[in-house]
Amino acid sequence: MRHLSLIAGLVLIAGAVQAQQLDWWQTGVIYQIYPRSYKDSNGDGIGDINGIISKLDYIASLGVAAIWLSPIYKSPMADFGYDISDFRDIDPLFGTLDDFKLLVAEAKSRNLGIIMDMVPNHSSDEHEWFVKSEQKIEPYTDYYFWQPAKGFDPNGAPIPPNNWLSVFGGSAWAWSELRQEFYLHQFHAKQPDFNYRNPAIVQELKDILTFWYDLGVYGFRWDAVTHMFEDPALPDEPVSGNPVDPNDYNYLKHIYTQNLPETPYTLSLYKAHTDEYSLNAGDGLHRVMMLEVWNPIEEVMQYYRNVSDFPFNFRFLTTMGAYSNGRDAENAIRGWVDNIPDNGWPNWVVRKTGF
Ligand SMILES: *[C@@H]1O[C@H](CO)[C@@H](O)[C@H](O)[C@H]1NC(C)=O
């Protein structure tokens, strides 16, 4: 999910579109930067925005169209910035919002776009919304996925609503002493899941997109979107049969917590919002929406159409290795272009160090 660079649209291979005018995101290379390790400007040993600015001439010289930044939002860093405590600010580790504005301007003057990471599935437990939700302060009460205990064990300890497991291991439910309810966290306990069935959350995220589009970003890469919805009936998930510890995420089959049909629909609302923004901006800039989806190919393809500009094509990473040959490359390419829906645009995720 991290340390990848992305090439969008190998036109010669796809051959899907001939003379028609192609847009920047269809022909350009999108270059991922993991800011923490990229370039340190102030000697604290951690990469930062000013470090990235100092490398823009180099990046432009690579022929890159846009830079995608892994998360730099304000965060307690329980999960390397994927636990966001303010979606409208930069973490001081990386700089300030003014540094970010300078980055956008300096990039633009070199014909480079800046793409932000969107982490839609949860916030930090230190986000103001969660702090208020835990106290049932409106309108935040139902911003997160709260559930009462299923009961209490003989020692008085609350029993979680079901057997769901966190990707990081152990129960996906954490007890709030304050609210006397469990909240769901599919990842770290410091990453409470949003309740996407609450339209207020959908609107909040639209407003966040608008905030960054207003600052000049060229789009978003959406993290781990398949975890956005859970089955509201909260059924236990079946055992997978994988020979792992019962606390390990892979112990269960995630049929009620991943890839629910509501996910593409909700994403399509953000796509519509993004397209509408681009249209109203009247600047001819297509703001891109690209998704991280690690799934079987038929499922991945459902994230094209009105859901995004493209879900990442990880096939070069997942189907090829050090000893792959030309035939393997052909298979990796065909596996994507033969399945792509009409009007879908291909993309190829590659590592800088080779396949
Ligand atoms: C996207 O397409 C699906 C399937 O056709 C449709 O149900 C949904 O309403 C569309 N989304 C938007 C925002 O129009």
The ligand as an SDF file (V2000), in Angstrom:
LIG
                    3D

 14 14  0  0  0  0  0  0  0  0999 V2000
  -23.4090    5.2440  -10.1380 C   0  0  0  0  0  0  0  0  0  0  0  0
  -23.9340    4.1580  -10.8630 O   0  0  0  0  0  0  0  0  0  0  0  0
  -24.7500    3.2670  -10.1020 C   0  0  0  0  0  0  0  0  0  0  0  0
  -25.0700    2.0650  -10.9510 C   0  0  0  0  0  0  0  0  0  0  0  0
  -25.5540    2.4500  -12.1910 O   0  0  0  0  0  0  0  0  0  0  0  0
  -25.9810    4.0340   -9.6230 C   0  0  0  0  0  0  0  0  0  0  0  0
  -26.7920    3.2020   -8.8370 O   0  0  0  0  0  0  0  0  0  0  0  0
  -25.5170    5.2320   -8.7890 C   0  0  0  0  0  0  0  0  0  0  0  0
  -26.6270    6.0080   -8.4030 O   0  0  0  0  0  0  0  0  0  0  0  0
  -24.5580    6.0890   -9.5800 C   0  0  0  0  0  0  0  0  0  0  0  0
  -24.0000    7.1260   -8.7180 N   0  0  0  0  0  0  0  0  0  0  0  0
  -24.2720    8.4140   -8.8830 C   0  0  0  0  0  0  0  0  0  0  0  0
  -23.6590    9.3650   -7.9000 C   0  0  0  0  0  0  0  0  0  0  0  0
  -24.9500    8.8320   -9.7880 O   0  0  0  0  0  0  0  0  0  0  0  0
  1  2  1  0
  1 10  1  0
  2  3  1  0
  3  4  1  0
  3  6  1  0
  4  5  1  0
  6  7  1  0
  6  8  1  0
  8  9  1  0
  8 10  1  0
 10 11  1  0
 11 12  1  0
 12 13  1  0
 12 14  2  0
M  END
$$$$
